[in-house]
């Protein structure tokens, strides 16, 4: 006969864990068109983990979250998910080879976002990045970021933001110059925050 203690232990095991205690595997929230995970079709049941590559085709779009970080990828994008520490499953190192990425990150653990022309240090921030071989468009939508040259590793700029939002740069291999706020919206960034249970940052 099952004791009360065994019953409650079993019941508690079925309850969802708090966000901070959940395994860092990803959840696919929205999936449209041609999207692959390591060259196999991505599905809503796919477990996103470090060491994988997500690609979107010409009609592909995906919104997903990993732990308390949230992302969207636009068509014709390629994103590599990695962990900076091989024995830990936390995805904190992301490489956007090409295409467009929107992302919001939980406060605390540092994340690193790599594009062909820039390395971006992130902590508790919302960003939008478009990557091409010779130039990147990068917007710090809220929070703060640090921009370094991918080619030399030298710091180009630190962008702290308090009341000002959507500070954008066009980044070549040598420099970043101011750019307009374009091709993404505050509503998209707010929706990413909503996916992981955070309030509208704007």
N, C-alpha and C positions, 0 to 999 in steps of 0.2 A: 504494500500500500504506500502511495507517495506521501511523504511528509510535507507539511506546510513550507518548510525551508526549501526542499527540493522544488516544490511548485513555483515559489517566487523566484528562485534562481533560474529556472527554465524560462519563466515569463520575462524576467529582466533581460535574458540573452536575446529575446526576440525584439526588444525595443531598439529603435535607431540610436546610434551613438551620437554624442555631441559632435559638432563639426570638427573640433580640434582633435577628437579621438578617432575619427574615421580614417580608414586606410586612404592613402593619397591617390587611389585609382580614379580615373576620370569618369564623368557622367556626360553622355551626349543628350543635349536638351532639344536641339533642332537640327535636322539634316535634310538637305535639299540637293538633288542632282548628283553628279559624279564626285564622290569623296572616298579616298582609300586610306587605309592604315597599313603601312608596310606593304603596299601594292595589292592588298586585298580589300574588297568593299567594306567600308565602315558601316556599322549598324548601330542602333540604339543600345544593343547589348554588348558592344565592344568595350573591353577594359583598357583604358588608355594608361600607359605606363612609361617609365623612363626607358630610353633606347628605341622608341618608335618614331616613325615619320608619318605625318598626316599630309596628304596632298588633296587639293581640290581641282577639278577640271574646269572647263570653260563655263559650265552651268552649276558648279558646286559651291555650296555654302554650308557652314556648320557652326553651331553655338555649343560650347561645352564648358564644363568646369572640372577642375582637378583640386580636390581638397577645398580650400577657401579662395582659390583663384579662379577667375572666369575669363573665357576667350570667345572671340568669333574669328573665323577665317573667311575671306572673300574668295571669289573665283580665281583660278590660276595661281594658287599659293602652295608653298611647301614649307612646313614647319617641323623641325626636329625637336623632340622632347628628351631632355637629358637631366641627370642628377650630377651635381658637382662631386659628390662623395659616392663612390661605387657601391658601398655596402648599405647606403640609405636610399629608400625608395622615393624620397621627396624630390619632385621635379622643380629645380630652381635654376636651370640653365636651358634657355630656349634659343634656337637658331632659326631665324626666318630667312631662308635662302632666296625666296622670291615671293611676290604677292603682297597681300594686305592683312594685317592682324590688328584687332582691337583686344585689349586686355585690362583687367583690374586685378590688383594683388592685395592680399591681406597685409596688415601691418605686422612688423616683426622680422621674419626671415627675409634676408636679401635675395633678390632674384637678379639674374643677368640675362639680358636680351641681346642677341648678336644679329647684326645685319652685315652684308658685305662691306659696308663703309664705316660702320660704327658699332661700338660696344656700349650698351646702356645699362647702368646700374639702377636698380629699382628697389624701393621699399615703401609699401603702402600707397600705391600710386595707380592712376588710371592712364593708359597710353593708347595711342594709335600709331602704327608703323606700316609704311609701304617700302618694300625693299626691291632694288634692282642692282645689277652688278656695279654701277658707277655712282649711284646716288640713292639716298634714302630720304623719304619724307617722314618726319617724326614729330608727334605732338604729345607734350605732357599735358594731359587733360585735367588732372588734378594731382596734388601731391608733389613729390620732388624726384628729380632724376640727375644722373651724372653721365655726360657724354664723353666717350674717349674714341680716338681713332683706332679702327680695327687694324690698320696697317702698321702703326707705330706703337700703339698702346698708350700714347700720350693723352692726358686729359685735355679735352677741347673746351668743355663748358660744364658748369654745374647749374642746374635750373631749380632753385627753390621756389615754391609757389604757395601763397597763403590765400589771399582773396582773389588774385588773378587766375583765370582759367584758360586752358587751351593755348599754351605757349608752343608754337610750332617752329621747326627748323628744317631746312633742306641741307642734307649732310653729304658732302663728297668725301674722298679719302683724306683730304687735308684740312677741311674746315666745315663749320656749320654756319649758315646764314639764316636770318629771320625769314619765315614763310607765313602765308595766310592760313587761317583756320579753314580747312576744306575737306571734302570727301568723307567726312564722318560727322556724327551729330552727338550732342549732349544726351539725347534720348537713348542712343545706342549704348553709350557708356553707362548711363543710369540703369539700363536693362541688365547689363552684365553684373552690376552690383546687386540687383534684385535677385539674380539667379543663385547667389550665395548668401542671401538673407541680410544684406547690408542696405542702409537707406540711400536715397538719392544724394550723391555728393555735391550736387549743384543747388 
